[in-house]
């Protein structure tokens, strides 16, 4: 009985190494995908917050489209700049009733060559005095 138990363990030598060869890449893939998802979500939230700040500025009673775009750009820089999003661009429009700011950029990536574009937009009614 002892001989058969000893023979069986000898036949399984190296099996842990083979298991690790297959499991470690899968583990790293899950970790990198989770981290990439978190980076994308963070960039999306920063872009939305910048668009909202810019839209509030552009929609104020004395606001302008240019002021809204500048406010959104300042928010992006204060929120981390190129450490959060790269290739950012901010555009906006203001009509007599609505101010809209759109923020576009690429989220940071831990996967080489893969950059996800993030676009967020915010609209607010333009403040005006009525009698």
C-alpha positions in Angstrom: 0.0 0.0 0.0 2.8 2.4 0.9 4.5 1.6 -2.4 1.4 2.5 -4.5 1.0 5.8 -2.5 4.7 6.7 -3.1 4.5 5.8 -6.8 1.4 8.0 -7.3 3.0 11.1 -5.7 6.1 10.5 -7.8 4.0 10.5 -11.0 2.5 13.9 -10.1 5.7 15.7 -9.6 5.7 19.0 -11.5 1.9 19.2 -11.7 1.9 22.4 -9.5 4.2 24.1 -11.9 2.0 23.2 -14.9 -1.1 24.5 -13.0 0.7 27.8 -12.3 1.7 28.2 -15.9 -2.0 28.1 -16.9 -3.5 29.9 -13.8 -1.1 32.9 -13.5 -1.9 34.4 -16.9 -5.6 34.0 -16.2 -5.1 35.7 -12.8 -3.2 38.6 -14.3 -5.8 39.0 -17.0 -8.6 39.3 -14.4 -6.5 41.8 -12.3 -5.7 43.9 -15.4 -9.2 43.9 -16.6 -10.5 45.0 -13.2 -7.9 47.8 -13.0 -8.8 48.9 -16.6 -12.4 49.0 -15.7 -11.7 51.2 -12.6 -9.5 53.6 -14.7 -12.3 53.9 -17.3 -15.0 54.5 -14.7 -12.8 57.2 -13.0 -12.1 59.0 -16.3 -15.8 58.9 -17.1 -16.7 60.4 -13.8 -14.1 63.1 -14.0 -15.3 64.0 -17.6 -18.9 64.2 -16.4 -17.9 66.4 -13.4 -15.9 68.7 -15.7 -18.8 69.0 -18.2 -21.2 69.8 -15.4 -18.9 72.5 -13.9 -18.4 74.0 -17.4 -22.1 73.9 -18.2 -23.0 75.6 -14.9 -20.5 78.4 -15.7 -21.7 78.8 -19.2 -25.4 78.8 -18.1 -25.0 81.5 -15.5 -26.6 84.8 -16.1 -23.3 86.5 -17.2 -21.7 83.3 -18.4 -20.4 82.6 -21.9 -19.5 79.5 -23.9 -15.8 80.4 -23.6 -16.1 80.7 -19.8 -17.7 77.3 -19.6 -15.0 75.7 -21.8 -12.3 77.3 -19.7 -13.9 76.2 -16.4 -14.2 72.6 -17.7 -10.5 72.6 -18.8 -9.4 74.0 -15.4 -11.5 71.3 -13.7 -9.8 68.6 -15.8 -6.3 69.9 -14.8 -7.2 70.1 -11.1 -8.7 66.6 -11.2 -5.4 65.0 -12.3 -4.8 66.2 -15.8 -3.0 63.7 -18.0 -2.8 61.2 -15.1 -6.6 60.7 -15.5 -7.3 61.4 -19.2 -5.1 62.1 -22.2 -6.0 63.8 -25.5 -8.8 65.8 -23.9 -10.9 68.3 -25.8 -13.7 70.5 -24.5 -16.4 72.0 -26.7 -19.5 73.9 -25.9 -22.5 75.8 -27.1 -24.8 78.4 -25.6 -28.2 79.4 -26.9 -30.7 81.7 -25.4 -32.2 78.8 -23.4 -29.5 76.1 -23.0 -25.8 75.8 -22.3 -24.0 72.6 -23.2 -20.5 71.5 -22.6 -19.0 68.3 -23.9 -15.7 66.7 -22.7 -13.9 64.1 -24.7 -10.7 62.2 -23.9 -8.9 58.9 -23.7 -8.8 57.0 -20.3 -5.5 55.8 -19.0 -4.7 52.2 -19.9 -2.8 49.3 -18.3 -3.3 47.3 -21.4 -0.8 48.3 -24.1 -2.2 49.9 -27.2 -5.8 49.9 -25.9 -7.2 53.4 -25.2 -10.9 53.9 -24.6 -12.5 57.2 -25.6 -14.7 58.8 -23.0 -17.3 61.4 -24.0 -19.5 63.1 -21.5 -21.9 66.0 -21.9 -23.9 68.3 -19.6 -26.7 70.7 -20.4 -28.2 73.3 -18.1 -30.9 76.0 -18.7 -29.5 79.5 -19.1 -30.2 81.8 -16.1 -32.3 84.9 -17.0 -34.2 87.4 -15.1 -37.9 87.7 -15.8 -40.2 90.3 -14.4 
